[in-house]
Every structure is written in structure tokens, then in C-alpha cells.
Amino acid sequence: MSGAQAPVLAVRGLVVGYGRIEVLHGVDLEVCEGKAVTVVGANGAGKSTLLRAIAGLLPARAGRVELLGRDVSGWPAERRARAGMALVPEGRQVFAGLSVRDNLLLGAYGRRADRASALDTLAQVQRLFPMLAERAGQAAGTLSGGQQQMLAIGRALMGRPAMLLLDEPSLGLAPGAVREVVVKLRELAALGTTIVLVEQNAAAAFKVAERGYVLERGRLLHSGTTAQLSADPRVRRAYLGIGG
């Protein structure tokens, strides 16, 4: 379409598998600049596989991944990261023995930032997550699960990415910690951060994202605004635990 803005991320007919098992069967999705999109589905639906394929950690058997209008399907994960993809992995994977501050500074390494630039970004991230400033000298492994999740998000932001890819950020967290993470993700979305949020917890995901996709057994079954999906009886029954 003439004048239409190209999406930051476009996934076209993506097919991904492990060995002889095909997990994703021709997945399509788009994410526009400054928008938050979620992919929800039950455990085993293929959500994490989709995110890992987008990030370049798994090869695609067919289809393509486009970042900022460029076909990056053949690019390794490191090159995709340098081009603007930042993956916040499932399980957080912070460096437990390093301080919170050092974990954050490692996030700037991939963009080869000079010290002044890295410290400027660090200050911005600490303003977004005051807890990370308060606990800057504390070993990351001593943080609570929710605090480690915020650290993982902050570390990803240190690379000044074009988009954040978040893999199950609520997984394993207490309800209070989930609420805190949702609040921070909503703040990031309100600031215009481009987000792809993969979640089993659809209720939490729908509070963050404007649009959503429902993935089931490797196929996208439903898509629309999160308001539309929340009103869909099929989605309400299967993913929100609401009858009718």
C-alpha cells in the first residue's frame, strides 16, 4: 500500500521444527514500530520456538523473518541482535555471581558502546527500574524472581534495541511479582517500545499488548486487538478461564 509504514518485524510463512518433528506450520505475524504485540497459547503450542526462530536461535525450514524491511532469515542470532533484536529469554538467565550493575553493563557490550554512552543508557534504565539502581552492587543471584526478571529486561534495553522479544516473563513468578512486571511492561509500551511478548498467561499479556495472536499446535488460529480477543468466547474459555 502506498504510504503504509513497513513493520519493524514481519514473519512470513515460518516453518520450524526439531529433527523430523515440525513445530510451526507457516506462521505469519507483523509488529509495527512502537506497538506491543503478544502471542499467547497453551504450553507446547510453539510460542518459545517461534520467538527463538525470530531471534535466530533456531533455523527456519521455510518462510522468512524481516527486520526493518530487511530479510534476516539467513542471519545468525548475533547479527540479528546487533541489528536491533533483543531477546529476554525464558528463565531470565542473569549472571548470578555478578552485580546488578555489571549485568546491566554487559547488555551494552553487543552494540560496542563506549563507556560514556553505556553509562548514559545505564542511567536511563535505572530511571525506568529504580530497584536496579537501589541494588546496583548486589549479586544478581540474590534477587527475587521478579527482580531478576526486571534485571533481564533492563539488560536487554542496554543495547538500545529496535524491539524487545520477551519469552514467558511471568513464568514461575508469584502473583505479586507478575503484577509488578506487567506494570513495567505497560510503562515500556507507553513509552513507544516495540514489544513482542510470548506468554502462557494471556490475562497478563492482554494488559500489556494492543494486538494479539493465538497460537495452537504451531498454527495461528486467531488474531486481532487484545480487546477483540478478550471478547471472543473461544479465547475466553481456552485462555482466560472465563465461560460463555
ABEGO torsion letter per residue (X at the ends): XBGBBBBABBBBGBBBBBEABBABBGBBBBBBBGBBBBBBEBBGAGAAAAAAAAAGABBBABEBBBBGGBBAAABBAAAAAAAGBBBBBBGGGBBAABBAAAAAAAAAAAAGBBAAAAAAAAAAAAAABAAAAAAAABBAAABBAAAAAAAAAAAAAAAGBABBBBBGAABGBBAAAAAAAAAAAAAAAAAGBBBBBBBABAAAAAAABABBBBBBGGBBABBEBAAAAAABAAAAAAAAGBBX
